[in-house]
Each structure stands twice: as structure tokens, then as C-alpha cells.
Amino acid sequence: MRWNESHTTGTALAYFEHADRTTLPVDITSVETHRLSELTAQTLRLKTDSGLLGYVSNLRDRYPGMPEDAQVDVVTFRLSAVNI
């Protein structure tokens, strides 16, 4: 999930906090915009509802200025074939 950033489908570099490398090439396959208040576990492809609050909390920590009625992007990607 991202707020107030510009993402489009195609190739990109992604940063993963706990990865050995600083960035990895990815293919963004979709970008869907949703109201923060309307996110569901299904929207985020979570197995249970229990992780939803954690995702939203982490998003608020990342973007402290994000308003309550924010629209966020759910970015779906896969590692580029170079990494496989």
C-alpha cells in the first residue's frame, strides 16, 4: 500500500526493509486505488482479517500526515524474471 505516491504498471525498483539487497527490480502488475476506510483483508490479499489493522497502522507510521479519508494505492507486483 502507498499513499500520495505515483505508481504505474511496468518495471520498477522496490525497496524491502529486511532484504539483503537495497533494491530489487520488480514488475508492477496492477495499481488499485481504495479509500483507507474501505480496505478489507480481501483487498490486500490477506488470509485473515487480523492483519488488516497492522497494515493500516504501519501505513500511518510511514505517512504521519495521511488524512483519515485518504485514498491509498494497493500495488501488486512480482519480482522481475532477472531475480528468479
PDB file with SEQRES, HELIX, SHEET and CRYST1 records, atoms N, CA, C and O in Angstrom:
SEQRES   1 A   84  MET ARG TRP ASN GLU SER HIS THR THR GLY THR ALA LEU          
SEQRES   2 A   84  ALA TYR PHE GLU HIS ALA ASP ARG THR THR LEU PRO VAL          
SEQRES   3 A   84  ASP ILE THR SER VAL GLU THR HIS ARG LEU SER GLU LEU          
SEQRES   4 A   84  THR ALA GLN THR LEU ARG LEU LYS THR ASP SER GLY LEU          
SEQRES   5 A   84  LEU GLY TYR VAL SER ASN LEU ARG ASP ARG TYR PRO GLY          
SEQRES   6 A   84  MET PRO GLU ASP ALA GLN VAL ASP VAL VAL THR PHE ARG          
SEQRES   7 A   84  LEU SER ALA VAL ASN ILE                                      
HELIX    1 AA1 LEU A   36  GLU A   38  5                                   3    
HELIX    2 AA2 ASP A   49  GLY A   51  5                                   3    
HELIX    3 AA3 LEU A   52  ARG A   62  1                                  11    
HELIX    4 AA4 ALA A   81  ASN A   83  5                                   3    
SHEET    1 AA1 4 ARG A   2  TRP A   3  0                                        
SHEET    2 AA1 4 GLN A  71  LEU A  79 -1                                        
SHEET    3 AA1 4 LEU A  24  ARG A  35 -1                                        
SHEET    4 AA1 4 GLY A  10  ALA A  14 -1                                        
CRYST1    1.000    1.000    1.000  90.00  90.00  90.00 P 1           1          
ATOM      1  N   MET A   1       0.849  -1.174   0.000  1.00  0.00           N  
ATOM      2  CA  MET A   1       0.000   0.000   0.000  1.00  0.00           C  
ATOM      3  C   MET A   1       0.890   1.230   0.000  1.00  0.00           C  
ATOM      4  O   MET A   1       1.962   1.259   0.604  1.00  0.00           O  
ATOM      5  N   ARG A   2       0.404   2.239  -0.697  1.00  0.00           N  
ATOM      6  CA  ARG A   2       1.121   3.509  -0.748  1.00  0.00           C  
ATOM      7  C   ARG A   2       0.116   4.651  -0.746  1.00  0.00           C  
ATOM      8  O   ARG A   2      -1.004   4.516  -1.239  1.00  0.00           O  
ATOM      9  N   TRP A   3       0.539   5.780  -0.178  1.00  0.00           N  
ATOM     10  CA  TRP A   3      -0.298   6.974  -0.174  1.00  0.00           C  
ATOM     11  C   TRP A   3       0.493   8.123  -0.772  1.00  0.00           C  
ATOM     12  O   TRP A   3       1.665   8.331  -0.456  1.00  0.00           O  
ATOM     13  N   ASN A   4      -0.174   8.861  -1.641  1.00  0.00           N  
ATOM     14  CA  ASN A   4       0.386  10.095  -2.183  1.00  0.00           C  
ATOM     15  C   ASN A   4       1.702   9.860  -2.932  1.00  0.00           C  
ATOM     16  O   ASN A   4       2.599  10.703  -2.913  1.00  0.00           O  
ATOM     17  N   GLU A   5       1.801   8.715  -3.584  1.00  0.00           N  
ATOM     18  CA  GLU A   5       2.934   8.397  -4.434  1.00  0.00           C  
ATOM     19  C   GLU A   5       2.373   8.075  -5.813  1.00  0.00           C  
ATOM     20  O   GLU A   5       1.183   7.796  -5.955  1.00  0.00           O  
ATOM     21  N   SER A   6       3.204   8.114  -6.792  1.00  0.00           N  
ATOM     22  CA  SER A   6       2.751   7.860  -8.158  1.00  0.00           C  
ATOM     23  C   SER A   6       3.332   6.534  -8.644  1.00  0.00           C  
ATOM     24  O   SER A   6       4.540   6.416  -8.853  1.00  0.00           O  
ATOM     25  N   HIS A   7       2.464   5.539  -8.824  1.00  0.00           N  
ATOM     26  CA  HIS A   7       2.902   4.237  -9.319  1.00  0.00           C  
ATOM     27  C   HIS A   7       2.092   3.879 -10.554  1.00  0.00           C  
ATOM     28  O   HIS A   7       0.897   4.165 -10.637  1.00  0.00           O  
ATOM     29  N   THR A   8       2.760   3.252 -11.509  1.00  0.00           N  
ATOM     30  CA  THR A   8       2.090   2.769 -12.710  1.00  0.00           C  
ATOM     31  C   THR A   8       2.577   1.357 -12.992  1.00  0.00           C  
ATOM     32  O   THR A   8       3.606   0.925 -12.471  1.00  0.00           O  
ATOM     33  N   THR A   9       1.829   0.645 -13.820  1.00  0.00           N  
ATOM     34  CA  THR A   9       2.261  -0.694 -14.178  1.00  0.00           C  
ATOM     35  C   THR A   9       3.538  -0.616 -15.008  1.00  0.00           C  
ATOM     36  O   THR A   9       3.784   0.360 -15.716  1.00  0.00           O  
ATOM     37  N   GLY A  10       4.339  -1.667 -14.902  1.00  0.00           N  
ATOM     38  CA  GLY A  10       5.604  -1.726 -15.627  1.00  0.00           C  
ATOM     39  C   GLY A  10       6.754  -2.034 -14.694  1.00  0.00           C  
ATOM     40  O   GLY A  10       6.544  -2.437 -13.550  1.00  0.00           O  
ATOM     41  N   THR A  11       7.947  -1.848 -15.169  1.00  0.00           N  
ATOM     42  CA  THR A  11       9.135  -2.160 -14.371  1.00  0.00           C  
ATOM     43  C   THR A  11       9.418  -1.049 -13.366  1.00  0.00           C  
ATOM     44  O   THR A  11       9.131   0.123 -13.605  1.00  0.00           O  
ATOM     45  N   ALA A  12       9.988  -1.453 -12.241  1.00  0.00           N  
ATOM     46  CA  ALA A  12      10.317  -0.500 -11.175  1.00  0.00           C  
ATOM     47  C   ALA A  12      11.377  -1.122 -10.274  1.00  0.00           C  
ATOM     48  O   ALA A  12      11.680  -2.310 -10.380  1.00  0.00           O  
ATOM     49  N   LEU A  13      11.927  -0.316  -9.401  1.00  0.00           N  
ATOM     50  CA  LEU A  13      12.811  -0.812  -8.355  1.00  0.00           C  
ATOM     51  C   LEU A  13      12.051  -0.732  -7.040  1.00  0.00           C  
ATOM     52  O   LEU A  13      11.440   0.291  -6.731  1.00  0.00           O  
ATOM     53  N   ALA A  14      12.089  -1.810  -6.270  1.00  0.00           N  
ATOM     54  CA  ALA A  14      11.376  -1.850  -4.996  1.00  0.00           C  
ATOM     55  C   ALA A  14      12.377  -2.006  -3.860  1.00  0.00           C  
ATOM     56  O   ALA A  14      13.394  -2.688  -3.992  1.00  0.00           O  
ATOM     57  N   TYR A  15      12.072  -1.370  -2.759  1.00  0.00           N  
ATOM     58  CA  TYR A  15      12.896  -1.454  -1.554  1.00  0.00           C  
ATOM     59  C   TYR A  15      12.174  -2.336  -0.552  1.00  0.00           C  
ATOM     60  O   TYR A  15      10.992  -2.126  -0.275  1.00  0.00           O  
ATOM     61  N   PHE A  16      12.873  -3.318  -0.007  1.00  0.00           N  
ATOM     62  CA  PHE A  16      12.316  -4.204   1.021  1.00  0.00           C  
ATOM     63  C   PHE A  16      13.159  -4.046   2.271  1.00  0.00           C  
ATOM     64  O   PHE A  16      14.373  -4.246   2.229  1.00  0.00           O  
ATOM     65  N   GLU A  17      12.534  -3.691   3.379  1.00  0.00           N  
ATOM     66  CA  GLU A  17      13.260  -3.359   4.602  1.00  0.00           C  
ATOM     67  C   GLU A  17      14.197  -4.452   5.085  1.00  0.00           C  
ATOM     68  O   GLU A  17      15.288  -4.151   5.569  1.00  0.00           O  
ATOM     69  N   HIS A  18      13.804  -5.705   4.969  1.00  0.00           N  
ATOM     70  CA  HIS A  18      14.594  -6.782   5.550  1.00  0.00           C  
ATOM     71  C   HIS A  18      15.297  -7.639   4.497  1.00  0.00           C  
ATOM     72  O   HIS A  18      15.650  -8.786   4.768  1.00  0.00           O  
ATOM     73  N   ALA A  19      15.499  -7.095   3.312  1.00  0.00           N  
ATOM     74  CA  ALA A  19      16.168  -7.834   2.231  1.00  0.00           C  
ATOM     75  C   ALA A  19      17.677  -7.618   2.295  1.00  0.00           C  
ATOM     76  O   ALA A  19      18.153  -6.628   2.850  1.00  0.00           O  
ATOM     77  N   ASP A  20      18.407  -8.548   1.726  1.00  0.00           N  
ATOM     78  CA  ASP A  20      19.863  -8.437   1.690  1.00  0.00           C  
ATOM     79  C   ASP A  20      20.323  -7.317   0.760  1.00  0.00           C  
ATOM     80  O   ASP A  20      21.348  -6.681   1.006  1.00  0.00           O  
ATOM     81  N   ARG A  21      19.564  -7.079  -0.303  1.00  0.00           N  
ATOM     82  CA  ARG A  21      19.905  -6.030  -1.265  1.00  0.00           C  
ATOM     83  C   ARG A  21      19.067  -4.789  -0.967  1.00  0.00           C  
ATOM     84  O   ARG A  21      17.977  -4.885  -0.403  1.00  0.00           O  
ATOM     85  N   THR A  22      19.584  -3.631  -1.348  1.00  0.00           N  
ATOM     86  CA  THR A  22      18.843  -2.404  -1.066  1.00  0.00           C  
ATOM     87  C   THR A  22      17.600  -2.268  -1.943  1.00  0.00           C  
ATOM     88  O   THR A  22      16.557  -1.825  -1.463  1.00  0.00           O  
ATOM     89  N   THR A  23      17.694  -2.640  -3.215  1.00  0.00           N  
ATOM     90  CA  THR A  23      16.534  -2.596  -4.106  1.00  0.00           C  
ATOM     91  C   THR A  23      16.517  -3.850  -4.969  1.00  0.00           C  
ATOM     92  O   THR A  23      17.545  -4.487  -5.203  1.00  0.00           O  
ATOM     93  N   LEU A  24      15.319  -4.184  -5.434  1.00  0.00           N  
ATOM     94  CA  LEU A  24      15.150  -5.318  -6.339  1.00  0.00           C  
ATOM     95  C   LEU A  24      14.273  -4.877  -7.501  1.00  0.00           C  
ATOM     96  O   LEU A  24      13.304  -4.145  -7.298  1.00  0.00           O  
ATOM     97  N   PRO A  25      14.600  -5.313  -8.720  1.00  0.00           N  
ATOM     98  CA  PRO A  25      13.732  -4.986  -9.853  1.00  0.00           C  
ATOM     99  C   PRO A  25      12.436  -5.795  -9.767  1.00  0.00           C  
ATOM    100  O   PRO A  25      12.456  -6.995  -9.495  1.00  0.00           O  
ATOM    101  N   VAL A  26      11.315  -5.118 -10.004  1.00  0.00           N  
ATOM    102  CA  VAL A  26      10.000  -5.760  -9.971  1.00  0.00           C  
ATOM    103  C   VAL A  26       9.203  -5.329 -11.195  1.00  0.00           C  
ATOM    104  O   VAL A  26       9.516  -4.335 -11.851  1.00  0.00           O  
ATOM    105  N   ASP A  27       8.167  -6.103 -11.480  1.00  0.00           N  
ATOM    106  CA  ASP A  27       7.187  -5.749 -12.492  1.00  0.00           C  
ATOM    107  C   ASP A  27       5.901  -5.427 -11.756  1.00  0.00           C  
ATOM    108  O   ASP A  27       5.308  -6.311 -11.138  1.00  0.00           O  
ATOM    109  N   ILE A  28       5.456  -4.173 -11.809  1.00  0.00           N  
ATOM    110  CA  ILE A  28       4.183  -3.791 -11.201  1.00  0.00           C  
ATOM    111  C   ILE A  28       3.086  -4.241 -12.149  1.00  0.00           C  
ATOM    112  O   ILE A  28       3.029  -3.809 -13.301  1.00  0.00           O  
ATOM    113  N   THR A  29       2.207  -5.120 -11.650  1.00  0.00           N  
ATOM    114  CA  THR A  29       1.169  -5.699 -12.499  1.00  0.00           C  
ATOM    115  C   THR A  29      -0.167  -4.976 -12.377  1.00  0.00           C  
ATOM    116  O   THR A  29      -0.987  -5.032 -13.294  1.00  0.00           O  
ATOM    117  N   SER A  30      -0.396  -4.296 -11.252  1.00  0.00           N  
ATOM    118  CA  SER A  30      -1.627  -3.508 -11.118  1.00  0.00           C  
ATOM    119  C   SER A  30      -1.487  -2.490 -10.004  1.00  0.00           C  
ATOM    120  O   SER A  30      -0.711  -2.672  -9.066  1.00  0.00           O  
ATOM    121  N   VAL A  31      -2.251  -1.414 -10.123  1.00  0.00           N  
ATOM    122  CA  VAL A  31      -2.347  -0.372  -9.099  1.00  0.00           C  
ATOM    123  C   VAL A  31      -3.832  -0.069  -8.939  1.00  0.00           C  
ATOM    124  O   VAL A  31      -4.474   0.425  -9.865  1.00  0.00           O  
ATOM    125  N   GLU A  32      -4.374  -0.369  -7.756  1.00  0.00           N  
ATOM    126  CA  GLU A  32      -5.793  -0.136  -7.483  1.00  0.00           C  
ATOM    127  C   GLU A  32      -5.922   0.896  -6.369  1.00  0.00           C  
ATOM    128  O   GLU A  32      -5.240   0.791  -5.349  1.00  0.00           O  
ATOM    129  N   THR A  33      -6.774   1.877  -6.548  1.00  0.00           N  
ATOM    130  CA  THR A  33      -6.976   2.928  -5.555  1.00  0.00           C  
ATOM    131  C   THR A  33      -8.218   2.622  -4.730  1.00  0.00           C  
ATOM    132  O   THR A  33      -9.274   2.289  -5.269  1.00  0.00           O  
ATOM    133  N   HIS A  34      -8.073   2.742  -3.392  1.00  0.00           N  
ATOM    134  CA  HIS A  34      -9.172   2.472  -2.455  1.00  0.00           C  
ATOM    135  C   HIS A  34      -9.145   3.509  -1.341  1.00  0.00           C  
ATOM    136  O   HIS A  34      -8.088   4.035  -0.994  1.00  0.00           O  
ATOM    137  N   ARG A  35     -10.297   3.794  -0.795  1.00  0.00           N  
ATOM    138  CA  ARG A  35     -10.345   4.621   0.417  1.00  0.00           C  
ATOM    139  C   ARG A  35      -9.769   3.805   1.570  1.00  0.00           C  
ATOM    140  O   ARG A  35     -10.051   2.614   1.697  1.00  0.00           O  
ATOM    141  N   LEU A  36      -8.975   4.439   2.393  1.00  0.00           N  
ATOM    142  CA  LEU A  36      -8.355   3.770   3.528  1.00  0.00           C  
ATOM    143  C   LEU A  36      -9.406   3.095   4.404  1.00  0.00           C  
ATOM    144  O   LEU A  36      -9.206   1.974   4.872  1.00  0.00           O  
ATOM    145  N   SER A  37     -10.513   3.774   4.621  1.00  0.00           N  
ATOM    146  CA  SER A  37     -11.564   3.256   5.493  1.00  0.00           C  
ATOM    147  C   SER A  37     -12.308   2.067   4.891  1.00  0.00           C  
ATOM    148  O   SER A  37     -13.034   1.373   5.603  1.00  0.00           O  
ATOM    149  N   GLU A  38     -12.140   1.824   3.600  1.00  0.00           N  
ATOM    150  CA  GLU A  38     -12.863   0.739   2.936  1.00  0.00           C  
ATOM    151  C   GLU A  38     -11.978  -0.459   2.615  1.00  0.00           C  
ATOM    152  O   GLU A  38     -12.424  -1.397   1.954  1.00  0.00           O  
ATOM    153  N   LEU A  39     -10.730  -0.439   3.073  1.00  0.00           N  
ATOM    154  CA  LEU A  39      -9.844  -1.575   2.823  1.00  0.00           C  
ATOM    155  C   LEU A  39     -10.346  -2.811   3.559  1.00  0.00           C  
ATOM    156  O   LEU A  39     -10.874  -2.720   4.667  1.00  0.00           O  
ATOM    157  N   THR A  40     -10.176  -3.951   2.932  1.00  0.00           N  
ATOM    158  CA  THR A  40     -10.529  -5.225   3.550  1.00  0.00           C  
ATOM    159  C   THR A  40      -9.340  -6.172   3.429  1.00  0.00           C  
ATOM    160  O   THR A  40      -8.401  -5.917   2.674  1.00  0.00           O  
ATOM    161  N   ALA A  41      -9.395  -7.258   4.176  1.00  0.00           N  
ATOM    162  CA  ALA A  41      -8.356  -8.275   4.065  1.00  0.00           C  
ATOM    163  C   ALA A  41      -8.309  -8.813   2.636  1.00  0.00           C  
ATOM    164  O   ALA A  41      -7.234  -9.107   2.114  1.00  0.00           O  
ATOM    165  N   GLN A  42      -9.458  -8.940   2.017  1.00  0.00           N  
ATOM    166  CA  GLN A  42      -9.524  -9.445   0.644  1.00  0.00           C  
ATOM    167  C   GLN A  42      -8.841  -8.471  -0.325  1.00  0.00           C  
ATOM    168  O   GLN A  42      -8.109  -8.896  -1.219  1.00  0.00           O  
ATOM    169  N   THR A  43      -9.079  -7.176  -0.147  1.00  0.00           N  
ATOM    170  CA  THR A  43      -8.448  -6.168  -0.996  1.00  0.00           C  
ATOM    171  C   THR A  43      -6.930  -6.277  -0.924  1.00  0.00           C  
ATOM    172  O   THR A  43      -6.238  -6.122  -1.930  1.00  0.00           O  
ATOM    173  N   LEU A  44      -6.417  -6.547   0.277  1.00  0.00           N  
ATOM    174  CA  LEU A  44      -4.971  -6.623   0.488  1.00  0.00           C  
ATOM    175  C   LEU A  44      -4.425  -8.034   0.313  1.00  0.00           C  
ATOM    176  O   LEU A  44      -3.237  -8.286   0.515  1.00  0.00           O  
ATOM    177  N   ARG A  45      -5.308  -8.946  -0.064  1.00  0.00           N  
ATOM    178  CA  ARG A  45      -4.937 -10.350  -0.282  1.00  0.00           C  
ATOM    179  C   ARG A  45      -4.352 -10.992   0.963  1.00  0.00           C  
ATOM    180  O   ARG A  45      -3.397 -11.766   0.887  1.00  0.00           O  
ATOM    181  N   LEU A  46      -4.941 -10.659   2.122  1.00  0.00           N  
ATOM    182  CA  LEU A  46      -4.542 -11.253   3.390  1.00  0.00           C  
ATOM    183  C   LEU A  46      -5.386 -12.497   3.650  1.00  0.00           C  
ATOM    184  O   LEU A  46      -6.531 -12.572   3.204  1.00  0.00           O  
ATOM    185  N   LYS A  47      -4.843 -13.455   4.352  1.00  0.00           N  
ATOM    186  CA  LYS A  47      -5.570 -14.689   4.634  1.00  0.00           C  
ATOM    187  C   LYS A  47      -6.642 -14.495   5.696  1.00  0.00           C  
ATOM    188  O   LYS A  47      -7.667 -15.177   5.680  1.00  0.00           O  
ATOM    189  N   THR A  48      -6.407 -13.563   6.623  1.00  0.00           N  
ATOM    190  CA  THR A  48      -7.377 -13.305   7.695  1.00  0.00           C  
ATOM    191  C   THR A  48      -7.528 -11.807   7.904  1.00  0.00           C  
ATOM    192  O   THR A  48      -6.686 -11.017   7.478  1.00  0.00           O  
ATOM    193  N   ASP A  49      -8.608 -11.434   8.561  1.00  0.00           N  
ATOM    194  CA  ASP A  49      -8.843 -10.019   8.879  1.00  0.00           C  
ATOM    195  C   ASP A  49      -7.876  -9.487   9.935  1.00  0.00           C  
ATOM    196  O   ASP A  49      -7.710  -8.275  10.065  1.00  0.00           O  
ATOM    197  N   SER A  50      -7.240 -10.380  10.687  1.00  0.00           N  
ATOM    198  CA  SER A  50      -6.414  -9.940  11.814  1.00  0.00           C  
ATOM    199  C   SER A  50      -5.228  -9.084  11.394  1.00  0.00           C  
ATOM    200  O   SER A  50      -4.761  -8.267  12.187  1.00  0.00           O  
ATOM    201  N   GLY A  51      -4.730  -9.242  10.186  1.00  0.00           N  
ATOM    202  CA  GLY A  51      -3.580  -8.456   9.744  1.00  0.00           C  
ATOM    203  C   GLY A  51      -3.927  -7.083   9.207  1.00  0.00           C  
ATOM    204  O   GLY A  51      -3.038  -6.256   9.007  1.00  0.00           O  
ATOM    205  N   LEU A  52      -5.211  -6.823   8.970  1.00  0.00           N  
ATOM    206  CA  LEU A  52      -5.625  -5.557   8.364  1.00  0.00           C  
ATOM    207  C   LEU A  52      -5.254  -4.358   9.234  1.00  0.00           C  
ATOM    208  O   LEU A  52      -4.719  -3.371   8.728  1.00  0.00           O  
ATOM    209  N   LEU A  53      -5.529  -4.430  10.523  1.00  0.00           N  
ATOM    210  CA  LEU A  53      -5.216  -3.308  11.407  1.00  0.00           C  
ATOM    211  C   LEU A  53      -3.714  -3.032  11.447  1.00  0.00           C  
ATOM    212  O   LEU A  53      -3.301  -1.875  11.522  1.00  0.00           O  
ATOM    213  N   GLY A  54      -2.907  -4.069  11.398  1.00  0.00           N  
ATOM    214  CA  GLY A  54      -1.456  -3.901  11.379  1.00  0.00           C  
ATOM    215  C   GLY A  54      -0.985  -3.202  10.115  1.00  0.00           C  
ATOM    216  O   GLY A  54      -0.104  -2.344  10.170  1.00  0.00           O  
ATOM    217  N   TYR A  55      -1.566  -3.564   8.977  1.00  0.00           N  
ATOM    218  CA  TYR A  55      -1.215  -2.910   7.715  1.00  0.00           C  
ATOM    219  C   TYR A  55      -1.544  -1.419   7.779  1.00  0.00           C  
ATOM    220  O   TYR A  55      -0.729  -0.576   7.406  1.00  0.00           O  
ATOM    221  N   VAL A  56      -2.740  -1.110   8.253  1.00  0.00           N  
ATOM    222  CA  VAL A  56      -3.162   0.294   8.328  1.00  0.00           C  
ATOM    223  C   VAL A  56      -2.280   1.058   9.320  1.00  0.00           C  
ATOM    224  O   VAL A  56      -1.893   2.197   9.058  1.00  0.00           O  
ATOM    225  N   SER A  57      -1.966   0.440  10.446  1.00  0.00           N  
ATOM    226  CA  SER A  57      -1.102   1.079  11.437  1.00  0.00           C  
ATOM    227  C   SER A  57       0.283   1.356  10.859  1.00  0.00           C  
ATOM    228  O   SER A  57       0.835   2.438  11.057  1.00  0.00           O  
ATOM    229  N   ASN A  58       0.839   0.392  10.152  1.00  0.00           N  
ATOM    230  CA  ASN A  58       2.155   0.588   9.515  1.00  0.00           C  
ATOM    231  C   ASN A  58       2.102   1.689   8.471  1.00  0.00           C  
ATOM    232  O   ASN A  58       3.045   2.469   8.335  1.00  0.00           O  
ATOM    233  N   LEU A  59       1.011   1.753   7.739  1.00  0.00           N  
ATOM    234  CA  LEU A  59       0.860   2.797   6.732  1.00  0.00           C  
ATOM    235  C   LEU A  59       0.815   4.173   7.389  1.00  0.00           C  
ATOM    236  O   LEU A  59       1.420   5.124   6.893  1.00  0.00           O  
ATOM    237  N   ARG A  60       0.101   4.276   8.499  1.00  0.00           N  
ATOM    238  CA  ARG A  60       0.031   5.561   9.226  1.00  0.00           C  
ATOM    239  C   ARG A  60       1.399   5.949   9.786  1.00  0.00           C  
ATOM    240  O   ARG A  60       1.743   7.130   9.819  1.00  0.00           O  
ATOM    241  N   ASP A  61       2.184   4.952  10.230  1.00  0.00           N  
ATOM    242  CA  ASP A  61       3.538   5.243  10.715  1.00  0.00           C  
ATOM    243  C   ASP A  61       4.422   5.764   9.581  1.00  0.00           C  
ATOM    244  O   ASP A  61       5.237   6.665   9.781  1.00  0.00           O  
ATOM    245  N   ARG A  62       4.250   5.188   8.388  1.00  0.00           N  
ATOM    246  CA  ARG A  62       5.060   5.583   7.227  1.00  0.00           C  
ATOM    247  C   ARG A  62       4.672   6.964   6.721  1.00  0.00           C  
ATOM    248  O   ARG A  62       5.525   7.730   6.271  1.00  0.00           O  
ATOM    249  N   TYR A  63       3.377   7.280   6.795  1.00  0.00           N  
ATOM    250  CA  TYR A  63       2.857   8.558   6.295  1.00  0.00           C  
ATOM    251  C   TYR A  63       2.103   9.275   7.413  1.00  0.00           C  
ATOM    252  O   TYR A  63       0.872   9.268   7.417  1.00  0.00           O  
ATOM    253  N   PRO A  64       2.805   9.889   8.356  1.00  0.00           N  
ATOM    254  CA  PRO A  64       2.126  10.513   9.502  1.00  0.00           C  
ATOM    255  C   PRO A  64       1.159  11.630   9.119  1.00  0.00           C  
ATOM    256  O   PRO A  64       0.246  11.929   9.888  1.00  0.00           O  
ATOM    257  N   GLY A  65       1.327  12.248   7.969  1.00  0.00           N  
ATOM    258  CA  GLY A  65       0.436  13.325   7.540  1.00  0.00           C  
ATOM    259  C   GLY A  65      -0.779  12.841   6.765  1.00  0.00           C  
ATOM    260  O   GLY A  65      -1.570  13.654   6.286  1.00  0.00           O  
ATOM    261  N   MET A  66      -0.938  11.531   6.636  1.00  0.00           N  
ATOM    262  CA  MET A  66      -2.034  10.981   5.847  1.00  0.00           C  
ATOM    263  C   MET A  66      -3.373  11.253   6.534  1.00  0.00           C  
ATOM    264  O   MET A  66      -3.534  10.933   7.711  1.00  0.00           O  
ATOM    265  N   PRO A  67      -4.335  11.839   5.815  1.00  0.00           N  
ATOM    266  CA  PRO A  67      -5.635  12.138   6.427  1.00  0.00           C  
ATOM    267  C   PRO A  67      -6.467  10.876   6.651  1.00  0.00           C  
ATOM    268  O   PRO A  67      -6.215   9.834   6.045  1.00  0.00           O  
ATOM    269  N   GLU A  68      -7.446  10.985   7.518  1.00  0.00           N  
ATOM    270  CA  GLU A  68      -8.329   9.857   7.836  1.00  0.00           C  
ATOM    271  C   GLU A  68      -9.062   9.339   6.600  1.00  0.00           C  
ATOM    272  O   GLU A  68      -9.302   8.137   6.480  1.00  0.00           O  
ATOM    273  N   ASP A  69      -9.418  10.238   5.679  1.00  0.00           N  
ATOM    274  CA  ASP A  69     -10.194   9.844   4.491  1.00  0.00           C  
ATOM    275  C   ASP A  69      -9.308   9.649   3.258  1.00  0.00           C  
ATOM    276  O   ASP A  69      -9.762   9.825   2.127  1.00  0.00           O  
ATOM    277  N   ALA A  70      -8.052   9.287   3.482  1.00  0.00           N  
ATOM    278  CA  ALA A  70      -7.088   9.149   2.386  1.00  0.00           C  
ATOM    279  C   ALA A  70      -7.490   8.056   1.404  1.00  0.00           C  
ATOM    280  O   ALA A  70      -8.140   7.071   1.755  1.00  0.00           O  
ATOM    281  N   GLN A  71      -7.080   8.271   0.170  1.00  0.00           N  
ATOM    282  CA  GLN A  71      -7.169   7.221  -0.836  1.00  0.00           C  
ATOM    283  C   GLN A  71      -5.766   6.652  -0.983  1.00  0.00           C  
ATOM    284  O   GLN A  71      -4.801   7.396  -1.158  1.00  0.00           O  
ATOM    285  N   VAL A  72      -5.661   5.337  -0.911  1.00  0.00           N  
ATOM    286  CA  VAL A  72      -4.366   4.678  -0.980  1.00  0.00           C  
ATOM    287  C   VAL A  72      -4.316   3.765  -2.200  1.00  0.00           C  
ATOM    288  O   VAL A  72      -5.347   3.321  -2.707  1.00  0.00           O  
ATOM    289  N   ASP A  73      -3.119   3.500  -2.652  1.00  0.00           N  
ATOM    290  CA  ASP A  73      -2.914   2.597  -3.777  1.00  0.00           C  
ATOM    291  C   ASP A  73      -2.451   1.241  -3.268  1.00  0.00           C  
ATOM    292  O   ASP A  73      -1.517   1.147  -2.472  1.00  0.00           O  
ATOM    293  N   VAL A  74      -3.109   0.210  -3.731  1.00  0.00           N  
ATOM    294  CA  VAL A  74      -2.670  -1.156  -3.485  1.00  0.00           C  
ATOM    295  C   VAL A  74      -1.891  -1.567  -4.735  1.00  0.00           C  
ATOM    296  O   VAL A  74      -2.464  -1.736  -5.812  1.00  0.00           O  
ATOM    297  N   VAL A  75      -0.588  -1.723  -4.575  1.00  0.00           N  
ATOM    298  CA  VAL A  75       0.305  -2.001  -5.697  1.00  0.00           C  
ATOM    299  C   VAL A  75       0.634  -3.492  -5.690  1.00  0.00           C  
ATOM    300  O   VAL A  75       1.177  -4.014  -4.716  1.00  0.00           O  
ATOM    301  N   THR A  76       0.302  -4.165  -6.781  1.00  0.00           N  
ATOM    302  CA  THR A  76       0.609  -5.584  -6.925  1.00  0.00           C  
ATOM    303  C   THR A  76       1.799  -5.722  -7.864  1.00  0.00           C  
ATOM    304  O   THR A  76       1.857  -5.081  -8.913  1.00  0.00           O  
ATOM    305  N   PHE A  77       2.749  -6.569  -7.471  1.00  0.00           N  
ATOM    306  CA  PHE A  77       3.963  -6.717  -8.265  1.00  0.00           C  
ATOM    307  C   PHE A  77       4.494  -8.137  -8.140  1.00  0.00           C  
ATOM    308  O   PHE A  77       4.063  -8.915  -7.289  1.00  0.00           O  
ATOM    309  N   ARG A  78       5.432  -8.445  -9.005  1.00  0.00           N  
ATOM    310  CA  ARG A  78       6.177  -9.696  -8.908  1.00  0.00           C  
ATOM    311  C   ARG A  78       7.642  -9.362  -9.164  1.00  0.00           C  
ATOM    312  O   ARG A  78       7.960  -8.385  -9.842  1.00  0.00           O  
ATOM    313  N   LEU A  79       8.526 -10.184  -8.612  1.00  0.00           N  
ATOM    314  CA  LEU A  79       9.946  -9.987  -8.875  1.00  0.00           C  
ATOM    315  C   LEU A  79      10.192 -10.158 -10.357  1.00  0.00           C  
ATOM    316  O   LEU A  79       9.593 -11.027 -10.990  1.00  0.00           O  
ATOM    317  N   SER A  80      11.048  -9.358 -10.905  1.00  0.00           N  
ATOM    318  CA  SER A  80      11.391  -9.465 -12.324  1.00  0.00           C  
ATOM    319  C   SER A  80      12.063 -10.793 -12.603  1.00  0.00           C  
ATOM    320  O   SER A  80      12.694 -11.370 -11.717  1.00  0.00           O  
ATOM    321  N   ALA A  81      11.937 -11.276 -13.807  1.00  0.00           N  
ATOM    322  CA  ALA A  81      12.499 -12.569 -14.195  1.00  0.00           C  
ATOM    323  C   ALA A  81      14.000 -12.640 -13.929  1.00  0.00           C  
ATOM    324  O   ALA A  81      14.542 -13.729 -13.741  1.00  0.00           O  
ATOM    325  N   VAL A  82      14.671 -11.504 -13.912  1.00  0.00           N  
ATOM    326  CA  VAL A  82      16.107 -11.448 -13.657  1.00  0.00           C  
ATOM    327  C   VAL A  82      16.422 -12.058 -12.285  1.00  0.00           C  
ATOM    328  O   VAL A  82      17.499 -12.623 -12.092  1.00  0.00           O  
ATOM    329  N   ASN A  83      15.483 -11.946 -11.330  1.00  0.00           N  
ATOM    330  CA  ASN A  83      15.730 -12.407  -9.961  1.00  0.00           C  
ATOM    331  C   ASN A  83      15.396 -13.870  -9.734  1.00  0.00           C  
ATOM    332  O   ASN A  83      15.742 -14.431  -8.694  1.00  0.00           O  
ATOM    333  N   ILE A  84      14.733 -14.488 -10.687  1.00  0.00           N  
ATOM    334  CA  ILE A  84      14.231 -15.850 -10.451  1.00  0.00           C  
ATOM    335  C   ILE A  84      15.282 -16.879 -10.785  1.00  0.00           C  
ATOM    336  O   ILE A  84      15.038 -18.078 -10.648  1.00  0.00           O  
TER     337      ILE A  84                                                      
END                                                                             
